[in-house]
Amino acid sequence: MAHLFRELSLGHSKRETATPPPANSRSSSMASVTPSDLPPSPLGQLAVQLSESDLRLTAYEIFVASNRSATGKPLSSAVSSVSVSNPDSPNGGSPASPAIQRSLTATAASKMKKALGMKSLSSLSPGSTKSPGSGPGSAPGSGGKSKRPTTVGELMRIQIGVSETVDSRVRRAFLRITASQVGRKIESVVLPLELLQQLKSSDFTDQQEYDAWLKRSLKVLEAGLLLHPRVPLDKTNSSQRLRQIIHGALDRPMETGRNNEQMQSLRSAVMSLATRSDGSFSDSCHWADGSPFNLRLYVLLLEACFDSNDDASMVEEVDELMEHIKKTWVILGINQMLHNLCFTWLLFSRYVVTGQVEMDLLHACDSQLAEVAKDAKTTKDPEYSQVLSATLSAILGWAEKRLLAYHDTFGRSNVGTMEGIVSLGVSAARILVEDISNEYRRRRKGDVDVARTRIETYIRSSLRTAFAQRMEKADSSRRASRNQKNPLPVLAILAKDIGELAVQEKRMFSPIWKRWHPFAAGVAVATLHVCYGNEIKQFISGISELTPDAVQILRAADKLEKDLVQIAVEDSVDSDDGGKAIIREMPPFEAETVIANLVKDWIKARIDRLKEWVDRNLQQENWNPLENQEGYAQSAAEGLRITDEILEAFFQLPIPMHPAVLPDLIIGLDKYLQYYVSKAKSGCGSRTTYMPTMPALTRCTTGSKFQGVWKKKEKALPSQKRNSQASIVNGENSFGVTQICVRINSLHKIRSELDVVEKRVITHLRNCESAHTDDFSNGLGKKFELTPAACIEGVQQLSESLAYKVVFHDLSHALWDGLYIGDLSSSRIEPFLKELEQNLTVIAETVHERVRTRIITDIMRASFDGFLLVLLAGGPSRAFTIQDSQIMEEDFKSMKDLFWANGDGLAMDLIDKFSTTARGVLPLFSTDTDSLIERFKGMTLEAYGSSAKSRLPLPPTSGQWNGMEPNTLLRVLCYRNDESATRFLKKTYNLPKKL
């Protein structure tokens, strides 16, 4: 059918010109349309070689015959009609047939155009000259004056492209036919057969024209009776005989005289086939009413409704012209349903071949399709349904070719045509599915929303295509920018493009789709979400570490997803489920989660390396105070620097969730610093590490033995003193006094610097794009929880360890092994205090001033403990008399004075606080023995009750000395150098005199 509209000439290029135009003459708009734009005709192809001009002339003959043979009631026009004479007529100016020569309506608006929504002449601009036959051309012999058709017949002749000469010959023939067929209806006449009998070679200008006419007439008979019969052929001799006659005449021209034997044979065969009954009880001859022959001819007649000067416009006289065209139905076997279908196809074809810009044609086609839909619901004719199905499939196929990729078809310049094409496609689909499809009829119609289903198909198909194009474009952009600095990754470019595509879809196309699908924008963004989701998920599966490209892509994906979801939510605000169905189609990319996980991996990798660094560096650290003026270890300074660098690098990461992931980093750094603290204090011991083991309880005796013991001990003192001094000055091992001081300084440095680090973190947070006030106003997740406590605990442990190491290890020769051994007057506290002062000087110069008081306080406490330990657990080498208590008091005061340092040392209240125990114990040494014994018994009985009356139990050693505690009293008695104490201990507990 495509060549029907490409090759068919509807008339002269100027409708007034008498000479028919060339067969391939078209307007510029139609000439610009490629053949592939119009789908093949669904009305069927002829099985006979008849040219377009042959078919047009046949259609014109049927038109003239149908109107000349109308009933006796004359045709009426919208205005008064005037008969005109044709001076060029062979009849010498005799009036033409009244039915054909009625005057045309040139001023009234067309009812048909109005019904179809097409512009009428009255709606054109006042200066417009586009009116029936008003072109500037002139007919031959008109002297150049404008000539316009004045009758329907003349208009049809010009529109269909028949010359006045041919028209005159046809009319003469019909005059003869009418004269010979008086009383017969035109539908009972086989026109080609009658014309063969009425026209002779003398009626033609030359023999060649006559031969062409003769062959055309025979081919028309063949087409209507043999190739495309209305009533199916049976195995009769008539059809075989007619085929032989026609083929013989085509090879060798036949005589067409009325009494000619060959002509009689032709008439007999023709009438035999033409008058076969189709069961309708009519006396019509079936020679031109078989499909697709009749449809082809009828469409040619309908083509005449369009202005030959403007392929997209109907003639103003279309109402009257259509009224006459419909009179051919009786010959062509056309009814209103076929007319509606053919006219729909014609309007559609016109829209396509005129460049798809005439919205009037598109709307008219859609309007006419509504009539076809009504017909389709009522008809049960299988032949009509077949043609209907083919026509609708062709229209739907053409529409879907554009709609399945509507982003390629429509843009800002032509989006206005989209709604009409969508309406056309949806209407065609509805008829095909709802009125033709048997499967649909078997199902409940409520289960299928044809329009919504088709629209979803178009949206998803076109957006998938558009997505693929954008992806290819993004890849090209990436390749083009390869030499640029920091080119964007493909998926980041793609995300931006898809976001723009979604916005374009929402603004330009979704309002159009909304007419048929309430949530078109949601379907669109869900489709784009799935398309991009497939790509981003594949990308995510291959990510192994946090890179700038990965972050860019994931951030772009996250932004795209938020934009798409926002569009879907806005589009679904009026839906019953609030858009949940659409959102379910959009499984989240989880880009933020992926970024967060990558950041956590980034954090973990760095924390793991930090732990390795701690192990490696602390093994090499010598804790030498001379290597750092601040007195803390290089490893501590380096660890803090690395911590700061990691935080700086973290906040420079181009991620959108610094506040959310920051707690993971802080926790990791906190654990690493805590690990450093634990390593730094490990191996330094504690208070119990250096406390000497308490010897077993003994009772003391008097004699020269003490002097012997003292002399033995005295010999070893110089060597121990030298070793102690060397240890203090040189620091020969990593656990020396100065090394422990450096460890303390290091922990203090870390503790104090964490406050600075936390303030820096808050500053970074304020500058984060995604931070909120709460993120930096509350400290949750921004503070180090473990390390500060670990540092405090570490400093406390190291300080206590240092104190007891100095007192009980480094100065044990002066305290444990020297103080009050033998004669008290010669083994007093001064040697111990002298060496202790030297240690205090070194420590005070080494440790940070903020921890100095604490360490000295711990040393004071250790010294007081050591002093009491000598008095209460010094072993059998020590024995005291009541008189010795004065020396003890003096020595203890000297010890306190050392730490007070004339007001430059520790505060007196602090000294008093830690000397409370000693001040409670020392008076026991000046108390007489009997009183001590009685007090001991009373306390023991009070502690153990009546069970202690028969035998006093031995009170356990708690180490917590107290003047009101039985074990403390017992120890004073053990070291009391008098007979009463010795007897009591021997009798009560049988304590030995020596170990």
Beta strands, then each sheet from edge to edge (+ up, - down):
end
